[in-house]
């Protein structure tokens, strides 16, 4: 059993989550877990369950009943050698449980390891260990019991100690040169805990290293105001020294040259004996903001998995520009943020920069098409400025059209009431537009660098972007007023600072290459595929659709659109499972069948093997008793393939896999979507082709995408069978989405295709 208290209270065994019973029983277990492997007195437990004046006369009897019931829960099979034990030990009870089975104990051990590494100067190891510790938290500790009225001092102490661990993690990350990665988390902590001077200093360092010097000084001003006004105290010497170091651009504040260096970066100037002035309140008004570079802090909808952040400087080094070189002009600012989620998989994790470069180029092309200039790129965030022209309405319209063009080139339409959906699962686009007067550099000559990368409009855009959901475009009041002739807007309730959301462009065909051109080009194929699915469901008959297209881009997009439509229109009534077959010698030939089986059973890639096999057995039992015992052994091999699986045992495994699909489809109509099937070996091709015939009487729709290599290998592919259709897709010119899809596929090395 695994016990989790860093979040809602949970116990999980190989069969799933364990029912813990009522509130009192769960509270007893939670308190014992807080003191795991220690004796907890009966009086402590009674005080935890009831206030002194609220305890009933039968309190001890209620506690004894709760303990008795918990022992029954903990003794449920399957039992392990080192299973948990709830023992009676004077003067109370002892919950004996292995350390690795309790997330709190695991967290505490990782913290000890991380802090020891940090003290030893092994900052990369410290960052990893502390990050892994913090990742164990699923929310406030015992949040479900807190909602029910539990208020224990141990919980407050745990939450406070977590803040200390977060600061240790930030220190290690800054010492590794990963300031851009942790900046959003530091900002969130400082916003929630404005009086924590250590975190505020770390935020100042991170902002300074990102080129946001004025904002770093503004942090000092806010901390000082909070301390002076609230407590009558000045910030500590370290924070004063850090402020002075930023004002003098002390080189000791720079990030280390190489991430993972053993030497920790100084978070304050080297001269620690220098005394700061007693009255040095640096606030937002002390430093102009005209030349701030682009901020990179992601909002709430940023990806769960951090994006590798790379800076593309397109302006002079940060500094305070001379007023003589600037002028007040009407401008509109577009800020775009690309979210890259974990759904993009292993390829993206290995080479995010390649994908971000493509996304940045798409944003640059759309911006220049509408007469703007990309002035800053930092990580996954792009800033574009529109300032050429005397008509504010024209400037605002071009900015709004640019934001819509970037979003729509990477999306598929979902209807008139909701924003478009990402065409690539895991990719999200967020955009904000602000308009008004801005201090900009005088019009540059051809040799000068790109203009201005910050100021009031950028600050407004950044604030708005924090509230933009995936696929939305938020605009300020002035942008809406100037852009009404070109677009329709509606109220956006997410943020009072961004009160308007783009609803539709009045002539949107020119800016939606996917929504109008590509969807229309294959509307007949989509209708045929949807009609075939209806036949499959209504007649409970298996069908096979094969899409053949040379380059594969249009085919991939069509398969993604079909999957989206099925999931939207048949939600809860049809199960959709999809996969892409890897090229020869680049992956397991049975990777997609294994992926489909794991997805159906709810098995994640990092699920322990014992849990995976238990979930497989439970899934087979849920599909009915027929053949369950015969299918379990070969399917278990598929989930954890060894070297013999692909050789002699692949035929048996695939036959069992086919029977499993038939049983799953009988319970709920099933759609299988394959891409790049031409890479499959002969054994897998045989099974896929024959699924429609061997299991003809089940509602199973098999949709296959392949290039011309499939009919070359199998000239008679599915032609002699009923309920099958093959469609040849015409080649199309590449566009922004094609380039993105291309970037997501790593180029094959010669050794891989030889």
Order of alpha helices (4+ residues) and beta strands (2+ residues): beta-beta-beta-alpha-beta-alpha-alpha-beta-beta-alpha-alpha-alpha-alpha-alpha-alpha-alpha-alpha-beta-beta-alpha-alpha-beta-beta-alpha-beta-beta-beta-alpha-beta-alpha-beta-beta-alpha-beta-alpha-beta-alpha-alpha-alpha-alpha-beta-alpha-beta-alpha-beta-alpha-alpha
